[in-house]
Amino acid sequence: MSSALSVVRMMKQPLVGLTITVLVGLSLGCMKFGTTRRQLYEFGEISVPARLKSSYPWEQGTFALFSFDRSAMWPMGSNRPVPERLVVAVWTPASRDTARAAAIKDAQDRTEEIQWRRDGEYTVGEGTHSVNTAVNPAWVLVRDFEERSLTIAYMAWKKDASLDKARRIVSNVYDSFRPAASPADYLAIARERPAKMRAARLSDLESALAARNVRLTLDGPPVEQNGTVYALFTDDRLGRTFIVLHPLGALPLAEEYRHLRPPPPDPIANWPSVVWFAKKSEKWEFHGIDGYALMPDQMTERVGALHANDASRAHFYTVETGAIDDLELPEMQFKYFDHAAPVMAKLFKEGKLIQ
């Protein structure tokens, strides 16, 4: 009977109150309890609260950050509040201060106006975490473990964790640490990782192109195979970059065109970008639709040569790129492009893709 009464009383509250009650319930329902083991790459492993998700590590050669956080459910705005964030920094004596500052900045997230104090082995901060209309008092705790060359920084909303609980989480994470390499040995491996990843990307690309009987040289002439054009070039900002163009068709020349954005069929999640080329003032020019802007000059010249006998119309292609040197960008995914390109060409021919 008391449970039924509680439901009735809750339903009599204003709608805003009900919405908040439901959201809090959903947020608590999504929280996981207990701990789970997380790898710190070659350095070792730790146990963190199971509700915290791993982020991509930030390896900087002389130190590294491993981050774990939890996002709250939020119905409005593009940014989801992060009620809890844990960062583990690995450093050498020379990089300790830089790594520590980076860990604190990462862990505090959007916590502002932090008042710091020393509390035993901890540096304790109290501030306000603000995202959209979610404004919450928050703890920020920092503890250095000199014997392991580690710093652990932790932020939590006060309504979710007392200071004692926050301390226990930091302490438990450290106690769970099982090393697999020394900080110096691990960071030496981390310094070599980017070069190995770039070499692997280039090898994967060369294998995929070889299966298409395509061989490219860096900054060399683009290669055309069955209407599709390939190139490997050096971009001033991105470094070595691969680009592929698949023909869609031609339309009468106009000043601008519009992408109709028909829903992509499974398994295509998003359409590749669309670009067009046209000869204006005796020179072939490239134009991107919806802001696409990456096109090497040699690719524009090659496309112009392919359409030298049809220079009065605009020629459309779907385009995809793959990064080799910029590891923050994705490498080329041929399987998605190969599936999408013919579907887009069919829609273009039917007048359902570009106007």
QUIMO-V78080 format. One record per run of one state. SS is the DSSP state (H for helix, E for strand, L for the rest). FROM is the first residue (numbers start at 1). LEN is the number of residues. Records with the same first field share a line. If there is no record, write none. Layout:
# QUIMO-V78080
SS = FROM-LEN, FROM-LEN
This chain:
# QUIMO-V78080
L = 1-1, 12-3, 31-4, 40-1, 50-3, 55-3, 60-3, 72-10, 92-1, 109-2, 120-2, 132-2, 149-1, 158-5, 176-2, 180-3, 211-12, 226-2, 236-3, 253-6, 260-13, 281-2, 289-8, 307-1, 311-2, 324-10, 350-4, 355-1
H = 2-10, 15-16, 41-3, 93-16, 146-3, 163-13, 183-28, 297-10, 308-3, 334-16
E = 35-5, 44-6, 53-2, 58-2, 63-9, 82-10, 111-9, 122-10, 134-12, 150-8, 178-2, 223-3, 228-8, 239-14, 259-1, 273-8, 283-6, 313-11, 354-1
